[in-house]
């Protein structure tokens, strides 16, 4: 079976002296791990298209047990990220997260559009990195079935004075739980917009720097609680802010 699809390289693993495996978030088949023979040679026509953070057009063939890269052509290379350690690390985190929880070998239009939009805004500096981080985390989690319940207090049903319980993924009022993550009205509104609105709208959220940082803290706490793990790129990104 052969497929032709566009996708984003979210991981590359060297093999031997000249080969590599590439993990691609494809539009038509989600996460695909494919062998790219000779792609590390300096004269390889697949060298540019198989690098991390490259959006390309790929011809993939399914063998008995593995996928193989037959052809690759770069469409967008996010060069600007490589000039800024913080942006590069955040972009790598987006890739690592997508590689872990995006759909596998099934259509992933939403996930691919999400990452391409996030990397575009990150590269151009058009959105706050903390906002891009929160949107990417929450939308990827939602696509994997980890949507939080952002309606009313999960214990008494009240609709005011909320905190957030990352492990439960629910709101709780301050009268029911004093130790929940506090949520300002602006952060709660942002969480709901990210969850409910279309992909184009959820990047157009205006927050103060303080609320933007709180949004990112909430989304990260939810992600770690739901997945039961962190990510090496996320941990390194956080050291850049300590």
Buried (B, 14 or more C-beta within 10 A) or exposed (E): EEBEBBBBBBBBEEBEEBBBBBBBBBBBBBBBBBBBBBBBEEEBEBBBBBBBBBBBBBBBBBEEEEBBBBBBEBEBBBEBBBEBEEBBBBBBBBBBBBBBBBBEBEBBEBBBBBBBBBBBBBBEEEBBBBBBBBBBBBBBBBBBEBEBEBEBBBBEEBEEBBBBBBEBBBBBBBEBBEEBBEBBEBBBBBBEBBBEEEBEEBBEBEBEEEBBBBBBBBBBBBBBBBBEEEBEBBEBBEEEEE
